[in-house]
Amino acid sequence: MSHEFTVEAGLVIFSYDGRAQFGWLDLKTGAYHAESDGRCIPDAIGAIEFHSDVTH
């Protein structure tokens, strides 16, 4: 692509039961939260960064 994107990385969060969802990490508490409704994901086991070239 000929231009640079300014979209920041998001997270794909994995739950203990095998589900994956987009979300964010609360730096103060260390808890993961769902992007869809902001609720805490209590059974999260990890996350990876997700880089996109568009926002929604």
PyMOL commands that set and color helices and strands:
alter all, ss='L'
color gray80, all
select strands_A, chain A and resi 10-15+20-25+32-34+44-50
alter strands_A, ss='S'
color yellow, strands_A
deselect
rebuild
show_as cartoon
